[in-house]
Amino acid sequence: MTPPILEFEKPIAEIEKTLEELKSHSEEHGMEFDKEVEKLEKRLATKRKEIYTHLTPWQRVQIARHPKRPFTLDYLERIADDFTELCGDRTFGDDHAIVGGFATIGGIKCMAIGHQKGRDTKENMKRNFGCAHPEGYRKALRLMRLADKFGLPVVTLIDTAGAYPGVASEERHVAEAIAVNLREMFTLRVPVLAIVLGEGGSGGAIGIGVANRVLILENAYYAVISPEGCAAILWKDRAAAPKAAEAMKMTAPDLKELGLVDEVIGEPIGGAHNDWDSTAEALKKTLLKHLRALRKLESEELQQQRYEKFRAYGAFAEEAVA
């Protein structure tokens, strides 16, 4: 199945189509078009660089949501030496929108937990499009407590538009489940590392995001609300989402500048969906660097660092009133 073409990618797609037709014509008629092919390939490389090095915030959001972008299990398959999934919250049931279990990454045993989306309609129904119910967050907390008990670092992989806001989710107290996770993650005595893979939406993301280090992929975003939601509130029009995305400073470069993430992990030209393996390799390398540094800290230092990190989020100015 051909990956969908985003609006800003159309100039690239047109060159690729022309290049493919030229190569096909050459093979079919036994004619050589080497010089023309070379010119088109150079033009294609230039166009790709031109577009992908000058992405707008909204274009980055579109890449973060690309259906062919790798998800949590895709990364674990590539970066983990082994992964044993654990299921259920021991209270209500198992939420497939969040997966987790024991993993070994670069020789380091840890607890890996992350949001999981689906590739097709059937799997998306099972995974609820990566939007977890309360039992998903309670499962995540159960696994974090297990990791804490055995002294294992916790690695969370964030990729959700937000926690599921439906009636069943509210009936089982999704806000309370997320709030408890926030409180309890501050008390963990082991290193906690969070990585935003694609979408980092609202409480659904922060529910597994209280970490000593927060990393983010180059074309991912992290925000309290989606750009469409922000546009609907401020401009009364969801079509103003591109304007909202820019105003919200929600993309990786802005978040790094604001001090809300610790490091941006580079992606290949065209985004992670164009090269899963190299993206996974870059993620693993950065993850291990931070994990090794955090493992040198004592439990009290880890807790204090986590507390101070999140207390420092946000900025305000005071002005004396005459």
N, C-alpha and C positions, 0 to 999 in steps of 0.2 A: 504493500500500500504506500503510495507517494505521500510524504509528509505535507501538511497544509502549508501554503505559502502566505506569509504575513504581508500586509500591504506594502511596507517599506522594503520588502525583499524582492518585489516584482522586477526592478531593473536587473537584479542578479539573475533571476529566473529566466528572463528574456535572453540574456547572454548565454546562459547554460543551454537553453533550448537551441539557439543558433549554432552553438558549438557541437551539440549532439547531432544535429541535422547535417552539419558539414562533415563530421566524421563518418556518419552513416552513408552519405552520398559518395564519399571517397572510397569506402569499402565496396559499395554496390557497383560502382562504375570503374573501379580500378584506377582512379585518378588520384594524384598527389596534391594535397592542399596543406602541406606542412607549414608553409610560411603564414598562411591565413589562420591555421589552427593555433600556431604560436602567438600570433597577434591577439587572437580572441582570448587565449589563456592568460596573457599578460593583462589584457583589459579587464578580464573577470577578477583576477587577483587584486587589481587596483580598485575596482568598484567595491569588492568585498571589504577591503581595508577602509576605504572612504566611508562606507555606510556603518560598519560595525565599530569604528573608532569615534563616531560622532552620534551615538544613539541618544535619543531624548529619553526622559524618565518613563514616558508612556510606552515607548518601544521596548524598553527593558522589562516593563511589566508584562508586555505581550510575550516576550521570550521566556520569562519566568513561568508563564502559564502554558507554554507550548506542550501539546499532548505527547510529543515524542521525547520530551525532556526526561532524563533518568530520575527515578524515584528512590526512596530509601532502600528497598530490597535490591534494586539494581546496583546501588553503591556497595551494599554489604557483600554482594556476590563477588565484587571486584576487589574490595579492600580488606575483607576479613578472611583469615586463614580458616576459620570455622564459625558457624553461627547456629545456635540452638534456640529456636523460638519457644517462648513461654506464653501461655494464653490465660485469659480470664482475670477478673478483678476480685474473685472469691466473695462477691456480694450479689451481683445481678447476672453478669454474663461476659462474653468476650466481644470486644469491639474491634472489628477488622480494619478500622480506619487508623488504628495505632498498632504497630507491631513492635516487639521487643524480645530480648533474650540475651543469653551469654554469648560473647564473641571474643575472638582473639584477633587483634589488629597489630601487625608488626611485632608479634611476640608478646604483646601486652594484653592480658585478660581484662575484659571490661563488660559492662552492661550497656548494650546498644538499644536505643528506643527511638522510634520515629514515626511520622505520619506516612501513610501509604495510600496513594491514589490508584485508580484502575486504568487499564489501557483501552477497554471497550465497555459497552453499555452494561453487560453482565457483571464484569468485575467492578465497575464503578458503583453499581447498586450494592454489591457486597461490601465495598470499601467506603461507601457513602461519600464518594468524591474526596476522600481524605478529611472529611469534617467529622470529628469524633463526638460521640455521646459522652455522658458523665462516666460511664464504665470504662471508656478508653483512658481517661485521665486517672481514674482510680487504679486501673491496671498498671499504668506507667508509674504511679507512686508506689504500688506494691513492689515493682521490679527495682525501683530506686532504693527502697528500704532493704531489699534483699542484697543489693550491691553494697549498701552501707554496712550491713551485717558482716559481709565477707571481705570488706576492704577493697572492693573493686571500683575503679573509676567509672563514671557514668558519661556516656556519649549520646547526645540527643540530636536527631536529624529533623529539622523543622521544614514542613512543606504543606501548608494548609491555608485555605481562604479564611478559615475561622472555625470555631467549634460549632456543631450543628445546633441551630436555633429553633428546632421544631418543638411541638407540644410534648412529645415523649421525653425529649432531652430536658425540657424545663420541669416536667413532672418529677424527674429523677435528680433535679438540682444541679444542673451543669455549672452554674456560677459558683456554687459552693464547692464543687469538685475542683474547679480551677483555682479558687482561692486557697483551698487546703494545700494544693500542690505548690503554690507560690510560697506559702508559709513553711512547709516542710522541706522544700528544696534549700532554703537558707540554712537549715539545721544539719544537712548532710555533712558527714565528716570526711568524705572522699572527694577527689577532684571531679568537677562537673564541667563538661565541654559541650557547647551547643553550636550547631552549624545550620544556617539557613540555606536550604537547597534551592528553593524556588519561591513559593509564596510564603510570607510570614505574616499571617493575618490575625490581628487583634489578640483576644484572650486565648483563642485556640492555639496560637503560636507560643505565647509567653507561658502557657500552662505547662510546657516542658522546656522553658527557655531560661530559667534562673540559673546561671552558670558562672563559673570563674572566668571563663573566656567565651566570648561570642564571636564566631566566625561567619562569614557570608560569602556565597559565590558571587562572582562579578555581576551577573545579570539577575540576581534574586532581589527581593524587596522585603522590607520589614516595617509594618505600620499598624497603628491602632484601628484603622478602618480601611476598606478598599477605596481606591480612587473614585469608583462609581458611587459608593455610599457617601463619600465626602462631597462629591459634586451634587448629589441629590439634596443634601442638607444645605450647602452654602449657595449653590447656584440654581437650586430647584430643577436641575436638569442633569440626568446621568450622562448626557452627551458631552458634558464638560469634564469628563474623567481625565483627558490629557492635561488640562489646565490644573486639575486637582493633584495629579501625580507630581507635577513640577513644584507646586506650592508646598506639598507635604514633605519634601526632602526624604523620600522613602527608599531611594535606591542605594546600592552599596557604596558608591563614592561619597554621597552626601552623609550617609550614616557613619562612615569612617571619619570624615571631617568633623562631625558633631561629637565624636567620641562614644557613639552608641554601639559600635562593634570594634573588635580588637584587630581584625585583619580581613582583608578582601582576598579571596582565592580566585586567581585568574581562570578564565575559560578560553577554550580555543576560539579562533575567529568564526563567527556564526553562531556561537552559543554551545552549551553543553550537549544539546540534542544532536549536534553534528559529530561529536566524538566523545562517546561515553568513557572509553578507556583512559584517554589522556586527562579528562576532567577528574575521574576517580583517582588517578595517580597523583594529581596535584592536591586533591583533597586529603588523601592519605598522608602525603608528605607533610602538609601543614598541620593536620590533626596530630600526628605523632610528635612533631616539634613542640607543640603546646602541651600535650599530654605528659611528655617526659619532664618538662619544666615544672608542671603542677605536681607531679608525683614526689618532688623533692620537698614540698611544703608540709608542715605539720597540720593536723586537723583543725586546730584553733586558727591558724593562719588562713586556711582555705575558707572557713566560715566567715572570718572577719573581712577577707578580701571580697567575698561575694556580697556581703552586706554593704560595704563601702562603695562597691561598684554601682549597685543599683540606687543607693542613696544619692549618688552624684548625677544621676540621669536628670535631664531637664535644666533649664536656666530661667531666672526671672530677674527683674530689676525693680528696686524700690525707689520711690520718689516722695520726698517730704511734702506734706500738704500744708500750705501756709494757713 
